[in-house]
Amino acid sequence: ADNRTLVYASERDGKWDLYRATIVRDEEKGFPNATVLREERLLPESKLERTCPQFSPDGKQLAFIEDRNRLMVVDLDSKKVHQVTDGSTWYGTGGGFDYRWSPDGRWFALEFIGNRHDPYSDIGLVSAEGGEITNLTRSGYFSSSPRWVLDGNAILFETDRYGMRAHASWGSLSDVMLVFLNQDAYDKFRLSKEDYELQKKEQEEADKDKKKESKEADKDKKDKKEADKKEETKLITVELDGIEDRIVRLTPNSSNLGDAILSADGESLYYMSAFEGGYDLWKMDLRKRDTKLLKKMDAGWASLTLDKKGDNLFIL
């Protein structure tokens, strides 16, 4: 959160553990130009393996995977550790599973083995405090790569549910899917382009009036900062009833997928797909259902990520 601290997993003396590197000199603002770093083990040494660290959105907690199958969270101030999953929902020993913090820091979206149906994985939702995992997909196929989108109102994921099947090892074709966590977000997504534009214009007018009233009523900059902070950490509404009816297939056809990401406004899907040779970058307008090749790349592999504001797409 402060852009001066980096936590990473490192294998030393035959065991994986978490380490924290901090910029020492105050005048040095970022890691690329830092000349002096202080490194320390994050947690007391033990026989446990710890990998795959992720900061919580507010930077006060850190999630990690313990012994390759348990999701844990540590409070960075008190160093208290609590368990989120108990290890019974992941059987692989290859190094962990996909998981993501929700934007409000209250939930995790994760890949897990539902109904002991290994190796087929589902997408689950679990409280950041721990507890029972809610199975969001229940498909009996491989579902993976969960990613929070639409301000936390939906989870993007990949599945080979609709594609051609592999009979020996790998090679199944996949699709990009969305599961909506509440009815309001689902209803907005299903609007026609005309209805969406009309609702968007009405919302902009309402926001403009609200901003004007707020500016007149709130002259204290401190109060304004606190209000902005509260708005940034808006709590996500999770409605589990009927969630199985709020799962949408986005891609127009199954393919050999690399990675996928939704634009900040939820209007465009960007994804890496290989039809001829390597992976190329594709874009789909979700209102018009129009798909086009954005960039011929012929890449061996690539991952996609957006900057914080959602203005720039990075291809790694």
Salt bridges, closest charged atoms under 4 A:
ASP17 OD2 - LYS15 NZ 3.45
ASP17 OD2 - ARG41 NH1 2.79
ASP17 OD1 - ARG50 NH1 3.09
GLU28 OE2 - ARG25 NH1 3.82
GLU39 OE2 - ARG12 NH2 2.78
GLU40 OE2 - ARG20 NE 3.10
GLU45 OE1 - ARG41 NH2 3.88
GLU49 OE1 - ARG68 NE 2.98
GLU66 OE1 - ARG70 NH2 2.92
ASP67 OD2 - ARG70 NH2 3.11
ASP104 OD2 - ARG106 NE 3.25
ASP160 OD2 - ARG165 NH1 2.94
ASP175 OD1 - ARG249 NE 3.09
ASP184 OD2 - LYS188 NZ 3.49
GLU197 OE2 - LYS193 NZ 3.78
ASP228 OD2 - LYS224 NZ 3.47
ASP259 OD2 - ARG147 NH2 3.22
GLU267 OE2 - ARG287 NE 3.19
ASP280 OD2 - LYS296 NZ 3.13
